[in-house]
Amino acid sequence: MQSLEDWKAARLAALTAEDGWVNLTDRVEIAPGPQHVGRGPGNDLVLSVGPDHLGVLTLTDGGAQFETPDAKRHDFAPAPGGFPQLRVPPLLLEIHTVDGVPALRVRDLTAQRSADLHYFPENPALVIRARWERLETPDTAMIGQRGGADMQVTLTHVARFTFAGHEIRLAPTHWKGGQPMFVFRDATSGHETYAAARFLMGEEMTDDAITLDFNRAFTPPCAFTPHAICPLPPRQNILVFAVTAGEIWG
């Protein structure tokens, strides 16, 4: 497993990258047909940054295309995060689709990209080797989203462990790069940590065990920008005790 210090460095690098979260300025839903994009009020997709007339965006069955004012056409290309992107200086454009509804996400490449992250002292007691249990029958749950509509997720596993006298069954609601992602809230939420939730990636999985290192619990994107959509925890992931590990917020 990557060292905690290396993990923190990678976390900061991802957060402040060109396609990170601190320079995300807009998210505008895309209507059918060619859409004029720019900062000027006469555009179909009005942005808060960039030139008055950036170009024309068109979604097709084959993807997304952008025509700049010099009449050159550019195709959006797949990006590591899974959403098509196109660099149109001074902006990075991204087609972000949620529940079948496409939106244009915009990042300002000229913005200062920095974040001042703080952490609890490393807590070895909160590196937990939990039982990793596959549900006999996958379950469904409706979860809220900060910045978006409720969504239905499929639950296939739970991580079961005991802590502070409590029997815990954490459920991963999402998977990122083959890793289960747990969205949880605890007694520090809204006081020492971000109120809505924190995220945690499960690591070192076997068929029946998984490592939950709460020292690597991190603040969701919606804390850094109002243009992100972040899942909220299912009821069973709301913990009554304080998880004094991972990122501090505020």
C-alpha positions in Angstrom: 0.0 0.0 0.0 1.2 3.5 -0.8 2.6 5.3 2.3 0.3 7.8 4.0 2.6 10.8 3.1 2.7 9.7 -0.6 -1.1 9.3 -0.5 -1.5 12.9 0.8 0.8 14.2 -1.9 -1.1 12.4 -4.6 -4.4 13.6 -3.1 -3.2 17.3 -3.3 -1.8 16.8 -6.8 -5.1 15.4 -8.1 -7.2 18.1 -6.4 -5.1 20.9 -7.9 -4.5 19.4 -11.4 -5.8 21.1 -14.5 -8.8 18.8 -14.4 -9.1 18.9 -10.6 -11.7 20.5 -8.5 -10.4 23.9 -7.4 -10.6 25.5 -10.8 -14.1 24.2 -11.7 -16.1 27.3 -12.5 -19.4 26.2 -14.3 -21.7 23.4 -14.9 -24.5 24.1 -17.4 -26.9 21.5 -18.8 -26.8 21.2 -22.6 -30.0 21.4 -24.7 -30.4 19.6 -28.0 -28.9 21.3 -31.1 -25.9 23.5 -31.6 -25.2 25.6 -28.5 -23.3 28.9 -28.6 -20.9 29.0 -25.6 -19.3 32.0 -24.0 -19.4 34.6 -21.3 -21.6 37.0 -23.3 -25.3 37.2 -22.5 -26.3 36.2 -26.0 -25.0 32.7 -25.7 -27.0 29.5 -25.2 -24.5 28.3 -22.5 -23.5 31.4 -20.6 -20.2 30.9 -18.7 -18.7 32.9 -15.8 -15.2 32.9 -17.3 -13.5 33.1 -20.7 -14.2 35.2 -23.8 -17.7 36.5 -24.7 -17.8 34.0 -27.6 -15.9 30.8 -27.1 -17.5 28.8 -29.9 -20.3 26.4 -30.7 -20.9 23.0 -29.0 -22.8 20.2 -30.7 -23.6 16.8 -29.3 -24.0 14.0 -31.7 -24.6 10.3 -31.5 -20.9 9.8 -31.9 -19.8 12.2 -29.3 -19.3 16.0 -28.9 -17.8 18.5 -31.3 -16.7 22.1 -30.7 -16.3 24.8 -33.4 -14.1 27.7 -32.5 -14.6 31.2 -34.0 -11.9 30.5 -36.6 -14.3 27.8 -38.0 -12.1 24.9 -36.9 -13.9 21.9 -35.5 -12.5 19.9 -32.6 -13.7 16.6 -31.1 -13.9 15.9 -27.4 -11.7 12.9 -26.4 -12.0 10.4 -23.6 -10.2 11.4 -20.4 -8.9 9.4 -17.5 -11.9 10.4 -15.3 -14.3 8.9 -17.8 -15.9 12.1 -19.2 -14.9 13.5 -22.6 -12.7 16.6 -22.5 -11.5 19.3 -24.9 -8.9 22.0 -24.2 -10.1 25.4 -25.6 -7.7 28.0 -24.1 -8.1 29.5 -21.7 -10.6 26.8 -20.6 -10.9 23.0 -20.3 -14.3 21.8 -21.3 -15.8 18.5 -20.2 -19.1 16.7 -21.1 -20.5 15.6 -17.7 -23.5 13.3 -18.0 -25.6 12.3 -15.0 -28.7 10.2 -15.2 -28.6 10.6 -19.0 -28.6 14.4 -18.9 -25.4 16.0 -20.4 -23.9 19.2 -19.0 -20.9 21.2 -19.9 -18.3 21.5 -17.1 -15.8 24.2 -17.4 -12.4 24.7 -15.7 -10.4 27.9 -15.9 -6.8 27.0 -16.9 -5.6 30.5 -15.8 -6.9 30.2 -12.3 -4.6 29.7 -9.4 -4.8 26.1 -8.3 -4.0 25.6 -4.7 -5.6 23.9 -1.6 -4.6 24.0 2.0 -5.4 20.5 3.3 -5.3 19.6 7.0 -5.4 16.3 8.7 -5.9 14.7 12.1 -2.7 13.1 13.6 -2.2 9.6 12.1 -4.4 7.2 14.1 -3.2 3.6 13.8 -6.4 2.4 15.6 -8.4 3.5 12.6 -6.6 1.3 10.1 -9.1 -1.5 10.2 -9.0 -4.9 8.6 -12.7 -5.5 8.1 -14.7 -8.5 6.9 -15.6 -8.1 3.3 -19.0 -9.7 2.7 -20.8 -10.2 -0.6 -24.6 -9.8 -0.2 -26.5 -13.0 -1.2 -28.8 -10.8 -3.2 -27.8 -7.3 -4.3 -29.8 -4.6 -2.6 -30.9 -1.2 -4.0 -30.9 2.1 -2.1 -31.9 5.6 -2.8 -29.3 8.1 -1.8 -29.3 11.9 -1.8 -26.8 14.0 -3.7 -25.5 17.4 -2.8 -26.0 19.5 -5.9 -28.1 16.9 -7.7 -31.2 14.7 -7.6 -31.6 11.5 -5.5 -30.1 8.5 -7.2 -30.6 4.7 -7.0 -27.5 2.6 -6.3 -26.9 -1.1 -6.2 -25.3 -2.5 -3.0 -23.3 -5.7 -3.5 -21.0 -5.8 -0.5 -20.6 -4.6 3.1 -17.5 -4.1 5.2 -18.2 -5.4 8.7 -16.1 -4.5 11.8 -16.4 -3.5 15.4 -15.2 -0.2 16.7 -15.8 1.7 20.0 -18.3 -1.0 21.0 -20.3 -0.6 17.8 -21.0 -3.2 15.2 -20.6 -1.5 11.9 -21.7 -2.5 8.4 -20.4 0.1 5.9 -21.7 -0.2 2.4 -19.9 1.0 -0.7 -22.2 2.9 -2.9 -19.8 3.6 -5.8 -16.7 2.0 -7.3 -13.8 4.0 -8.7 -11.0 2.4 -10.7 -12.0 -1.0 -9.3 -12.0 0.2 -5.7 -15.1 0.4 -3.6 -15.9 3.9 -2.3 -17.6 4.4 1.0 -19.4 7.6 1.7 -19.8 8.2 5.5 -20.7 10.7 8.1 -19.6 10.6 11.8 -19.7 12.7 15.0 -17.0 15.0 13.6 -19.1 16.0 10.6 -20.1 19.6 10.6 -17.6 20.4 13.4 -14.1 19.2 12.5 -14.8 17.7 9.2 -17.0 18.5 6.2 -20.7 18.4 7.2 -22.2 16.5 4.3 -19.8 13.5 4.3 -16.3 12.2 3.7 -15.2 9.6 1.2 -13.0 6.5 1.8 -11.6 4.1 -0.7 -11.3 0.4 0.3 -7.9 -1.2 -0.2 -6.1 -4.5 -0.1 -9.2 -6.6 -0.9 -9.4 -10.3 -0.8 -12.5 -12.5 -1.1 -13.3 -12.0 2.5 -11.3 -9.0 3.9 -10.7 -5.4 3.1 -8.6 -2.6 4.7 -10.3 0.6 5.7 -7.7 3.2 6.5 -9.6 6.2 7.9 -6.4 8.2 7.9 -7.1 8.4 4.2 -10.7 9.7 4.5 -11.0 12.7 2.4 -13.3 15.7 1.8 -15.7 15.4 -1.3 -15.4 17.7 -4.3 -18.6 19.6 -3.4 -16.6 21.3 -0.5 -14.3 22.9 -3.1 -16.8 24.0 -5.7 -20.6 24.5 -6.0 -20.5 22.9 -9.4 -19.7 19.3 -8.2 -22.3 16.7 -7.5 -21.6 14.5 -4.5 -23.4 11.5 -3.1 -24.5 11.5 0.5 -24.2 8.5 2.8 -26.8 5.8 3.1 -28.3 5.5 6.5 -26.1 2.6 7.6 -23.0 4.7 6.9 -23.9 7.4 9.4 -21.7 6.6 12.4 -22.6 7.8 15.9 -19.0 8.0 17.1 -16.2 10.4 16.1 -13.7 9.2 13.4 -10.7 11.4 14.4 -8.6 10.5 11.3 -8.2 11.8 7.8 -8.9 15.2 6.4 -10.2 18.1 8.6 -12.4 20.8 7.1 -13.0 24.4 8.1 
